[in-house]
Amino acid sequence: MTCPRYIPHNAGICKKCWDVKTEAERELLEELNVLKAKSDFLHLSSINHENNSKSFTDVVLIASDAEAVTPPIHAHKIVLVSRSPVFKAMLENEMEESHRSIIKINEVSYEVLQNFVNYLYTAEAIVDEQMACDLLIMSEKYQVAYLKRQCEKFLASKLSLEKYLKFYVLAHQHNAKHLLDAALTKIITNMDMVTKREEYKELVKSDPHLVLNIHETYFSLYVAETSTRSTV
């Protein structure tokens, strides 16, 4: 035998091989979950395109960027209402947008809106850190949960010392729990360095309640660790 450490209930499989096997299974399961979520997002099972073709005709979205006049972005109502509960409410109820077939999106650039609309059709987007932040905000506003999860996951992978507080504040403002937890974990782990940074001092002035939340979490974990050590 090349490896003496075997799993008792799996004769012939050593511990090292078992660990590799289970890790591969976890990665495969995660990939399958991502594909399923994407498939569910793109599926239009609740809407019959033919039956609704007269009700849901073309619609125009306009980015109301205060700094520039932007061209309209053409879309289909059936896609918007199937992806976003907010668009669904706008276009199915007696709101101005449903009559005029024009939706003005405030405080967003043309590039962000174009990327957002493209995502509603394809579940894919051209993303850098700033675009991910902007799309997270839009996905929260228009309740596009799948896009929001993707943005959170992307931003969590980009966490670094200079971004811990920035992403923590962003996550707190837009109910992004996955990103919030990831950023908070990094902040607490590197508390000494974080509290010396200029952005921390600015946050103390601008949002002391948020800083208090950080310290409460930090001290609760400290107390829990101390208690655990004392019982050992």
PyMOL commands that set and color helices and strands:
alter all, ss='L'
color gray80, all
select helices_A, chain A and resi 15-42+77-83+85-92+96-100+110-122+129-141+145-156+161-173+177-189+191-194+198-206+208-231
alter helices_A, ss='H'
color red, helices_A
select strands_A, chain A and resi 58-64+73-76+102-106
alter strands_A, ss='S'
color yellow, strands_A
deselect
rebuild
show_as cartoon
